[in-house]
Amino acid sequence: MRGNMRIFKKGAVILAAALAICGLSACGGTPSGPHKSQNGIETSDDGVMRKELTALELADLMGNGINLGNTMEAYGHLSPGVGQETSVYETLWGQSVTTQEMITGMKQAGFTALRIPVAWTNAMDFENGDYTIGEDYLNRVEEIINYARNEGMYVIVNDHWDGGWWGMFGSADEGTRAKAMEMYTSMWKQIAERYEEYSDYLIFESANEELGFRLNDTDIAKDSGSLSDAECFEVANQINQAFVDTVRGTGGNNKDRFLLIAGFGTEINNTCDPRFQMPADTAENKLLISVHYYDPSDYCIFDAVANWGDKDDYNDQNAMLAKMTQFTEQGYGVIIGEYGVLMESGTMKEGTADYYRNFLSNCDLYGYVPMLWDCNNMYDRSTCKIVDEEVASIYLEHSYDAQAELGEAAVKEAAQSYLDEALAAAPDGAGVDENTALAWIMYNSGDWNVTYSVGDVYDPDSKTAGVEAVDVEITGPGTYTVSLDFTGTAGGYASGVVFSAIAIANGETLYPGCIINIKEVLINGEKYTLQGRPYTSSDDGICTRVNLYNDWVSAVPDDVRVMGGGRTGVTPNLLDAETLGNVETIEVTFELVTKEEAE
């Protein structure tokens, strides 16, 4: 997750009495007795590299994983600043100082891999050209690595959001972009050299979600935003290649260490885009690919949708996860570096257990490594246990230890059987068949807390409680009106807008080449003046839509359809998000114009 998305932060907790540490166990082998690392810190890691082990075989051995979220990646570089005690940063986002007992509890809960997100610039004066990582910070990360290795767990270390310094790569200044690469390679050279003697149970990860379009982020580099979409792919590929070359160049165990390559924005569709390329490597079969999965975001990340589990939900999850097989087929291990139904309120949403069981079954089927994103929510670091008994049992059932005795074939057979049965038993969604064209308003409020059927597949069940919609069937050319009423929601309105569009399910197939010509928009019952000219387009070749507000569109596509022709004044942002204010109701009247009529 992005480090500054504070909706995932939870208040600090008081640690319970220390739990007794269990005997060491390992996934795919038991580490030898304690020895000193090259910097004098005691570790149970044996330093052994299994050179014949492939990335796909490693993924099978890693089992289930969990993130140590909102901890070492808590960003304090600007305030309290560089050079503080490591505990200051570690607890900055409300977490307690990590202990061996916490990690031991994770292992007992069925997690055999730990991902440690890190903000290395907390200990780096990079603004003044000093890329040296403070020794105390390196020591503290090593201590946490050792907590996990004491339990025989695999460990992943990355550079996380880290204040968004990644936006330096998108700076308008060439010198700043050069400094970004210099800083990145210096950082990984230090990390790789520091932890070089660890066994292949330690994995380095090139980046987090920022390695994508967010190379244009302005958190640190205020003049960022210079990269086009195509250039973002090019630069992301260059960064991943620099990562591999830098780590391999440090020699020793790092010549053969497994390296985890961050997918493009760690988003599945963009990572599967042919513009994203895996880096070349001097080691054979030692690369893995990382993506994150929080679909649907209105359910997993935000509180807009409170339940999950109809046939559309199952189909969407199964189809999206299946896409990553294009990497396993090439010999790359796949790690779902983050996923989860987040619990900011401290209570589980309806369908969470079903979501996890289906997700983990997909991972079992395809050999992916799932890494739960957790910030002291599902796994309580004070009691060192998963807070829900049903979810706790799911993780034990899908743990490496439980499945190791079954064998790979049996695990995959059981996974496929479950997926088939779960889908068959799921209730039907409230969508439309392929012979029906239906119009509606997609909507996400500015605070993401109010939503209605966002996505190219019409799903009126995917909404915030209390939203009332008027959706209409399209029966041919003519004038139609669609609307949303937010007065019945908890807040009584939608706070602004972050995304909205007029959509027609099956519009492209039933009315190919059609144009949605907006005639009138009413906000809270009053006529609204649009900020430009609308255009009609389609992302999937099935659903026709017109954006009312979509700030993710950096440039109007070439193949859009515009009433009257031309492109002057055409925009994806017909609404002014800065001045829109609270929306109680929105009503849009439009005319469906066929291709023949438009010509």
C-alpha distance (Angstrom), angle and dihedral (degrees) to the residues before:
residue distance angle dihedral
M1 . . .
R2 3.76 . .
G3 3.79 106.6 .
N4 3.79 96.7 -130.5
M5 3.81 96.4 51.5
R6 3.77 90.2 110.8
I7 3.79 94.6 -178.1
F8 3.79 84.8 89.1
K9 3.81 94.6 53.7
K10 3.76 116.3 108.2
G11 3.80 130.2 -165.5
A12 3.80 118.6 -90.8
V13 3.80 116.2 -88.2
I14 3.79 132.4 -145.7
L15 3.77 111.3 -121.0
A16 3.77 117.3 -118.6
A17 3.79 121.6 -130.0
A18 3.78 111.5 -59.6
L19 3.78 116.0 -88.7
A20 3.77 121.3 -133.0
I21 3.80 111.3 -99.6
C22 3.80 113.3 -119.0
G23 3.77 124.0 -134.5
L24 3.79 117.9 -81.7
S25 3.77 119.2 -85.5
A26 3.76 130.8 173.9
C27 3.77 141.3 -154.4
G28 3.78 107.2 -126.6
G29 3.81 95.6 -5.5
T30 3.81 142.1 4.3
P31 3.82 119.4 -105.2
S32 3.77 117.6 -123.0
G33 3.81 125.1 -116.5
P34 3.81 123.9 -57.8
H35 3.78 121.2 -72.0
K36 3.78 136.3 166.9
S37 3.78 120.1 -91.5
Q38 3.78 118.6 -133.0
N39 3.81 88.6 -88.5
G40 3.79 95.7 49.6
I41 3.82 99.8 -103.0
E42 3.79 113.6 134.7
T43 3.80 115.8 -116.4
S44 3.78 136.9 171.6
D45 3.79 90.4 -143.9
D46 3.81 111.6 116.3
G47 3.82 98.3 -152.7
V48 3.83 92.8 -127.4
M49 3.82 118.5 151.2
R50 3.80 115.4 -156.6
K51 3.78 94.8 -148.8
E52 3.80 96.1 -176.5
L53 3.82 93.1 52.5
T54 3.81 112.7 107.5
A55 3.80 128.8 -145.9
L56 3.81 91.3 -108.7
E57 3.80 91.2 50.8
L58 3.79 90.8 48.0
A59 3.80 90.6 53.1
D60 3.81 89.4 54.8
L61 3.81 90.1 53.0
M62 3.79 98.0 46.2
G63 3.80 96.2 69.1
N64 3.81 117.7 -178.3
G65 3.79 122.0 -10.5
I66 3.78 140.3 -164.9
N67 3.81 135.2 -155.9
L68 3.79 124.5 -124.0
G69 3.80 87.9 -137.9
N70 3.82 127.7 -166.1
T71 3.79 91.3 9.9
M72 3.81 122.9 91.8
E73 3.81 90.0 9.7
A74 3.82 92.2 57.2
Y75 3.79 100.9 125.2
G76 3.80 117.1 -127.0
H77 3.79 102.7 146.2
L78 3.81 94.8 113.0
S79 3.79 95.7 34.1
P80 3.04 126.9 45.0
G81 3.81 81.1 9.4
V82 3.79 138.5 -145.8
G83 3.80 121.0 -36.2
Q84 3.81 103.4 33.0
E85 3.80 124.0 136.8
T86 3.78 108.6 -76.5
S87 3.80 91.4 -118.8
V88 3.82 89.0 63.3
Y89 3.80 90.8 64.1
E90 3.79 95.0 36.4
T91 3.81 92.5 57.9
L92 3.82 97.6 34.6
W93 3.83 94.1 104.4
G94 3.79 96.3 46.1
Q95 3.80 102.6 -85.1
S96 3.79 126.0 127.1
V97 3.78 122.3 -119.6
T98 3.80 107.6 -78.0
T99 3.80 116.3 -108.1
Q100 3.78 137.1 -169.4
E101 3.81 88.4 -111.9
M102 3.80 91.7 60.9
I103 3.78 92.7 52.7
T104 3.80 92.2 43.6
G105 3.79 88.7 54.9
M106 3.80 90.2 52.0
K107 3.80 89.8 55.0
Q108 3.80 91.5 48.5
A109 3.81 89.2 50.9
G110 3.82 90.1 60.4
F111 3.81 101.5 -93.3
T112 3.79 113.6 132.9
A113 3.81 98.6 173.2
L114 3.81 131.7 54.0
R115 3.81 125.8 -158.8
I116 3.81 113.4 -156.6
P117 3.81 111.4 -162.4
V118 3.81 109.3 -156.1
A119 3.81 136.2 -166.1
W120 3.80 99.7 -154.7
T121 3.81 95.0 179.4
N122 3.80 88.8 71.8
A123 3.79 83.5 82.7
M124 3.81 99.4 33.9
D125 3.83 130.1 85.9
F126 3.79 91.5 -152.4
E127 3.81 96.7 153.5
N128 3.79 88.0 68.5
G129 3.79 93.5 46.8
D130 3.81 95.3 -100.2
Y131 3.81 108.4 128.8
T132 3.81 95.2 174.8
I133 3.81 112.9 131.0
G134 3.81 111.9 -138.2
E135 3.79 115.0 -105.1
D136 3.80 94.3 -131.3
Y137 3.80 90.5 55.7
L138 3.79 92.1 50.4
N139 3.80 88.4 48.5
R140 3.79 93.7 51.7
V141 3.81 93.4 49.9
E142 3.80 87.6 49.2
E143 3.80 91.3 53.0
I144 3.81 90.4 54.6
I145 3.80 90.5 46.6
N146 3.80 87.1 54.1
Y147 3.82 92.6 50.0
A148 3.79 87.4 60.1
R149 3.78 95.4 41.2
N150 3.82 88.6 51.5
E151 3.81 84.7 64.8
G152 3.80 94.4 44.9
M153 3.81 91.4 -109.8
Y154 3.78 127.5 151.0
V155 3.80 113.7 -117.0
I156 3.81 131.4 -150.3
V157 3.81 120.7 -165.1
N158 3.81 122.5 -172.0
D159 3.78 143.1 159.1
H160 3.79 104.0 -102.9
W161 3.81 130.9 -165.0
D162 3.81 88.4 -51.1
G163 3.77 95.6 -175.8
G164 3.79 93.2 -52.5
W165 3.81 96.8 -78.4
W166 3.81 84.3 148.8
G167 3.80 87.3 82.8
M168 3.80 87.2 76.1
F169 3.81 86.0 80.4
G170 3.80 88.4 64.1
S171 3.79 95.9 46.6
A172 3.79 119.3 133.2
D173 3.81 86.8 -131.4
E174 3.81 116.4 83.1
G175 3.80 90.8 -152.5
T176 3.80 91.7 57.4
R177 3.80 90.9 49.7
A178 3.81 89.9 51.7
K179 3.81 90.5 49.8
A180 3.80 89.7 52.0
M181 3.80 91.7 58.1
E182 3.80 91.9 42.9
M183 3.79 90.0 51.5
Y184 3.80 92.7 46.2
T185 3.79 95.6 51.0
S186 3.82 92.2 42.9
M187 3.79 89.8 51.8
W188 3.79 93.9 51.5
K189 3.78 93.7 43.1
Q190 3.80 89.3 57.4
I191 3.81 94.2 44.5
A192 3.80 93.0 46.7
E193 3.80 93.8 47.2
R194 3.79 92.9 45.9
Y195 3.81 94.9 53.0
E196 3.82 98.1 29.7
E197 3.81 95.2 118.2
Y198 3.80 94.9 58.9
S199 3.78 118.7 107.0
D200 3.78 124.1 -110.4
Y201 3.80 87.8 -85.2
L202 3.82 83.8 86.5
I203 3.82 113.7 75.9
F204 3.80 127.0 -171.9
E205 3.83 118.7 -143.1
S206 3.80 119.0 -154.7
A207 3.81 99.5 -141.3
N208 3.79 145.9 -39.7
E209 3.81 133.3 -113.7
E210 3.80 92.3 -45.1
L211 3.81 93.7 76.9
G212 3.79 94.4 92.9
F213 3.78 135.9 40.7
R214 3.78 88.1 -15.7
L215 3.78 89.4 74.0
N216 3.81 78.8 90.8
D217 3.84 93.1 59.7
T218 3.80 115.9 134.3
D219 3.83 99.4 -154.1
I220 3.82 92.4 109.8
A221 3.81 105.4 2.5
K222 3.78 102.5 54.5
D223 3.81 91.3 -172.0
S224 3.80 92.9 54.9
G225 3.78 122.6 123.9
S226 3.79 99.7 82.5
L227 3.81 96.5 120.3
S228 3.79 121.4 94.9
D229 3.81 118.0 -142.1
A230 3.81 90.6 -98.6
E231 3.80 90.9 48.7
C232 3.80 90.4 51.0
F233 3.80 88.3 59.4
E234 3.81 91.2 47.0
V235 3.80 94.0 49.7
A236 3.81 92.8 44.4
N237 3.80 88.9 54.1
Q238 3.82 90.3 48.8
I239 3.80 91.9 50.6
N240 3.79 93.1 50.2
Q241 3.80 90.3 48.9
A242 3.82 90.9 49.7
F243 3.81 88.5 50.8
V244 3.79 93.2 54.5
D245 3.81 93.4 43.7
T246 3.81 92.9 47.7
V247 3.79 96.1 49.0
R248 3.80 93.7 43.8
G249 3.80 89.6 48.3
T250 3.82 91.9 62.6
G251 3.81 89.9 68.7
G252 3.79 128.1 -159.2
N253 3.79 114.3 78.0
N254 3.80 89.3 -12.1
K255 3.81 90.4 72.2
D256 3.82 87.5 72.7
R257 3.80 103.1 22.4
F258 3.79 118.3 130.4
L259 3.80 109.5 -108.4
L260 3.78 124.9 -157.8
I261 3.80 113.6 -144.7
A262 3.80 115.8 -152.1
G263 3.79 110.6 -127.7
F264 3.79 119.4 -130.4
G265 3.79 102.9 -65.4
T266 3.83 82.2 -23.0
E267 3.81 84.3 -91.2
I268 3.80 115.5 138.2
N269 3.81 100.4 -136.9
N270 3.81 94.3 47.2
T271 3.80 92.2 43.7
C272 3.81 88.3 54.5
D273 3.82 89.5 50.9
P274 3.83 109.8 111.9
R275 3.80 89.1 -127.9
F276 3.81 88.2 71.2
Q277 3.78 110.9 79.8
M278 3.79 130.6 -172.2
P279 3.83 111.8 -124.7
A280 3.78 125.7 -107.1
D281 3.79 114.5 -104.0
T282 3.79 135.5 -162.1
A283 3.81 89.9 -149.4
E284 3.78 118.1 73.9
N285 3.82 121.6 -121.1
K286 3.81 94.4 -10.9
L287 3.82 102.0 119.1
L288 3.80 127.7 99.1
I289 3.81 129.2 -176.4
S290 3.81 125.4 -133.6
V291 3.80 127.6 -152.2
H292 3.80 132.0 162.3
Y293 3.79 127.4 -132.2
Y294 3.80 123.4 -156.3
D295 3.80 100.1 144.6
P296 2.93 123.9 -177.0
S297 3.81 91.2 28.0
D298 3.81 93.1 -166.8
Y299 3.80 86.6 63.8
C300 3.80 103.4 30.7
I301 3.81 101.1 40.5
F302 3.78 107.6 17.3
D303 3.78 134.9 41.8
A304 3.79 95.8 -122.9
V305 3.83 94.2 102.4
A306 3.80 118.4 39.3
N307 3.81 103.7 -170.8
W308 3.81 143.1 43.6
G309 3.77 134.5 -171.6
D310 3.80 119.1 85.6
K311 3.80 122.9 124.2
D312 3.80 92.1 -93.9
D313 3.81 90.1 54.9
Y314 3.81 92.6 50.9
N315 3.80 93.1 44.5
D316 3.79 92.8 48.7
Q317 3.80 93.3 50.5
N318 3.79 94.6 44.8
A319 3.80 93.3 47.7
M320 3.80 95.3 47.1
L321 3.81 95.2 48.7
A322 3.80 91.8 46.6
K323 3.81 89.2 62.5
M324 3.80 91.9 72.7
T325 3.79 91.1 66.5
Q326 3.81 86.7 86.4
F327 3.82 84.8 76.0
T328 3.80 98.4 44.1
E329 3.80 87.8 50.4
Q330 3.82 87.4 59.0
G331 3.81 92.2 50.2
Y332 3.81 99.2 -100.0
G333 3.78 118.8 133.8
V334 3.81 112.6 -128.1
I335 3.78 121.7 -137.8
I336 3.79 120.3 -173.6
G337 3.79 90.7 -149.2
E338 3.80 94.1 -169.3
Y339 3.78 136.4 15.0
G340 3.77 135.9 141.1
V341 3.76 150.6 125.0
L342 3.77 97.9 -107.3
M343 3.80 122.1 -134.7
E344 3.77 108.3 -154.3
S345 3.80 91.5 151.4
G346 3.80 91.2 49.9
T347 3.79 94.2 -115.7
M348 3.78 130.0 98.5
K349 3.78 120.5 -113.3
E350 3.78 120.2 -123.7
G351 3.79 110.0 -86.0
T352 3.82 96.8 22.2
A353 3.80 94.5 124.3
D354 3.81 91.6 47.9
Y355 3.80 90.2 47.6
Y356 3.81 91.8 52.9
R357 3.80 94.8 44.0
N358 3.80 92.5 51.4
F359 3.80 92.4 43.3
L360 3.82 93.5 50.5
S361 3.81 90.4 46.5
N362 3.80 89.1 56.1
C363 3.80 89.1 51.0
D364 3.81 90.2 49.7
L365 3.80 91.0 50.1
Y366 3.80 95.7 50.1
G367 3.81 100.1 31.4
Y368 3.81 95.6 -114.5
V369 3.80 123.3 155.1
P370 3.83 111.1 -126.8
M371 3.82 117.7 -152.6
L372 3.82 113.1 -167.9
W373 3.81 114.0 -140.2
D374 3.78 106.0 -133.5
C375 3.80 135.2 165.6
N376 3.79 101.1 -176.9
N377 3.80 91.8 -61.3
M378 3.81 115.0 101.4
Y379 3.79 89.5 17.7
D380 3.81 109.2 46.3
R381 3.80 109.4 -146.2
S382 3.82 92.1 -161.3
T383 3.82 94.5 58.3
C384 3.82 94.1 24.7
K385 3.78 91.5 -133.9
I386 3.80 140.5 104.4
V387 3.79 106.9 -96.4
D388 3.82 97.9 -137.3
E389 3.79 120.7 61.3
E390 3.81 95.8 -150.3
V391 3.80 92.9 50.6
A392 3.80 90.0 44.5
S393 3.79 90.1 55.8
I394 3.83 90.9 48.4
Y395 3.80 91.3 56.8
L396 3.79 92.8 47.6
E397 3.82 90.1 49.8
H398 3.81 91.1 51.6
S399 3.80 95.9 40.2
Y400 3.78 122.2 121.4
D401 3.80 92.2 -116.2
A402 3.82 92.7 53.0
Q403 3.80 93.6 47.4
A404 3.81 100.2 38.7
E405 3.81 92.1 80.4
L406 3.82 92.7 51.3
G407 3.78 98.8 59.2
E408 3.79 128.9 -130.5
A409 3.80 97.2 -81.7
A410 3.80 93.5 51.4
V411 3.80 92.3 47.3
K412 3.81 91.9 52.2
E413 3.79 92.7 45.1
A414 3.81 91.3 51.6
A415 3.80 90.9 47.2
Q416 3.80 93.7 51.6
S417 3.79 90.9 46.2
Y418 3.79 91.5 52.5
L419 3.80 93.5 46.7
D420 3.80 91.6 51.4
E421 3.80 93.8 47.0
A422 3.82 94.5 44.8
L423 3.79 92.1 51.3
A424 3.80 92.7 47.2
A425 3.81 91.7 50.1
A426 3.81 95.9 46.1
P427 3.79 117.0 104.9
D428 3.78 118.5 -108.1
G429 3.78 116.9 -95.8
A430 3.78 122.2 -122.6
G431 3.79 96.7 -113.1
V432 3.80 130.2 121.0
D433 3.79 132.5 -98.7
E434 3.79 122.3 -110.7
N435 3.80 92.8 -98.9
T436 3.79 95.1 58.8
A437 3.80 126.8 81.7
L438 3.79 112.3 -156.5
A439 3.81 129.9 176.4
W440 3.78 127.2 -147.7
I441 3.82 142.9 152.1
M442 3.80 116.6 -103.5
Y443 3.80 110.1 -150.5
N444 3.80 141.1 179.5
S445 3.79 118.4 174.5
G446 3.79 120.9 -130.5
D447 3.81 91.8 -104.2
W448 3.84 91.4 44.7
N449 3.81 91.1 -124.3
V450 3.82 97.4 111.4
T451 3.78 122.5 52.5
Y452 3.79 143.7 160.5
S453 3.83 126.1 -165.3
V454 3.80 99.1 -42.0
G455 3.80 111.6 -177.0
D456 3.78 138.0 58.9
V457 3.80 92.0 -84.8
Y458 3.80 112.0 76.7
D459 3.80 108.1 -120.9
P460 3.82 114.7 163.8
D461 3.81 89.8 178.7
S462 3.80 89.0 65.6
K463 3.76 95.4 83.3
T464 3.77 144.7 106.4
A465 3.79 114.3 -92.8
G466 3.80 110.4 -94.3
V467 3.80 98.2 27.1
E468 3.80 111.6 133.2
A469 3.80 117.4 -159.1
V470 3.76 136.0 -169.6
D471 3.81 106.8 -154.4
V472 3.78 120.4 175.1
E473 3.79 136.6 -152.2
I474 3.80 113.7 -123.5
T475 3.79 110.3 -134.9
G476 3.80 98.4 172.3
P477 3.80 141.9 -52.5
G478 3.78 111.9 -21.1
T479 3.77 146.1 89.2
Y480 3.82 122.4 -55.5
T481 3.81 137.4 175.9
V482 3.82 126.6 -147.7
S483 3.78 126.9 179.3
L484 3.80 148.2 175.1
D485 3.79 128.0 -147.2
F486 3.82 116.0 -160.5
T487 3.80 98.4 175.9
G488 3.80 92.0 100.2
T489 3.82 94.5 58.8
A490 3.79 122.5 100.0
G491 3.80 92.2 -95.8
G492 3.77 95.9 36.3
Y493 3.81 93.9 -126.2
A494 3.79 145.4 39.9
S495 3.79 111.6 -102.2
G496 3.79 102.4 -128.1
V497 3.79 120.8 -62.6
V498 3.78 137.8 -77.3
F499 3.81 95.5 172.4
S500 3.80 136.7 5.1
A501 3.79 136.9 156.4
I502 3.78 142.3 166.1
A503 3.80 107.7 -119.5
I504 3.78 137.1 -173.3
A505 3.80 116.0 -159.6
N506 3.84 109.6 -134.6
G507 3.78 90.0 2.4
E508 3.80 93.1 135.0
T509 3.79 94.6 51.3
L510 3.81 99.0 39.7
Y511 3.81 98.2 35.9
P512 3.82 105.1 22.7
G513 3.79 114.6 -165.5
C514 3.81 93.1 12.3
I515 3.80 123.7 152.5
I516 3.79 126.9 -140.6
N517 3.80 103.7 -142.2
I518 3.80 109.9 -165.4
K519 3.79 111.4 -141.8
E520 3.81 102.3 175.6
V521 3.81 141.2 -2.9
L522 3.80 122.1 -160.2
I523 3.81 120.6 -165.2
N524 3.80 113.7 -168.5
G525 3.78 87.6 -13.7
E526 3.80 95.8 -55.3
K527 3.79 126.8 109.2
Y528 3.81 111.7 -101.3
T529 3.80 123.6 -148.7
L530 3.80 110.3 -134.0
Q531 3.81 117.7 -129.6
G532 3.81 94.7 -132.7
R533 3.79 144.8 -27.2
P534 3.82 121.2 -46.1
Y535 3.78 125.4 -130.1
T536 3.79 131.7 -157.5
S537 3.81 121.2 -131.5
S538 3.79 144.4 143.0
D539 3.79 132.1 -133.4
D540 3.79 98.1 -166.7
G541 3.82 103.6 27.0
I542 3.80 90.3 -114.4
C543 3.78 109.4 65.2
T544 3.82 117.8 59.0
R545 3.76 117.0 -150.1
V546 3.79 148.8 168.7
N547 3.79 118.1 -151.5
L548 3.78 115.7 -128.2
Y549 3.79 91.6 179.6
N550 3.80 124.7 -2.0
D551 3.79 114.2 148.8
W552 3.81 91.5 176.5
V553 3.81 89.5 75.0
S554 3.80 101.3 93.4
A555 3.82 94.0 -179.8
V556 3.79 132.7 13.9
P557 3.83 108.1 -105.4
D558 3.80 119.0 -112.8
D559 3.79 95.8 -123.8
V560 3.80 99.5 57.7
R561 3.80 122.9 130.1
V562 3.80 117.4 -129.7
M563 3.79 128.3 -172.5
G564 3.80 107.7 -116.1
G565 3.81 91.9 12.0
G566 3.77 128.7 -108.3
R567 3.80 127.4 85.8
T568 3.77 103.3 -115.9
G569 3.82 110.1 133.9
V570 3.81 93.5 -0.3
T571 3.82 111.2 150.8
P572 3.82 141.3 163.0
N573 3.83 88.8 -139.6
L574 3.78 107.9 70.7
L575 3.81 90.1 152.6
D576 3.80 122.6 64.5
A577 3.80 103.7 -128.4
E578 3.81 93.5 -168.8
T579 3.81 94.5 58.7
L580 3.80 102.4 26.0
G581 3.81 95.0 95.2
N582 3.80 123.8 179.4
V583 3.79 114.0 -7.2
E584 3.79 115.7 -151.8
T585 3.80 94.6 167.7
I586 3.78 136.8 5.2
E587 3.79 123.8 -168.3
V588 3.80 126.2 -178.3
T589 3.78 126.3 -169.3
F590 3.79 115.0 -165.3
E591 3.75 141.3 168.4
L592 3.80 121.5 -129.3
V593 3.79 107.1 -140.2
T594 3.81 119.8 -170.3
K595 3.78 122.1 -133.2
E596 3.81 90.2 -108.5
E597 3.81 92.9 51.8
A598 3.79 91.9 46.6
E599 3.79 90.9 53.5
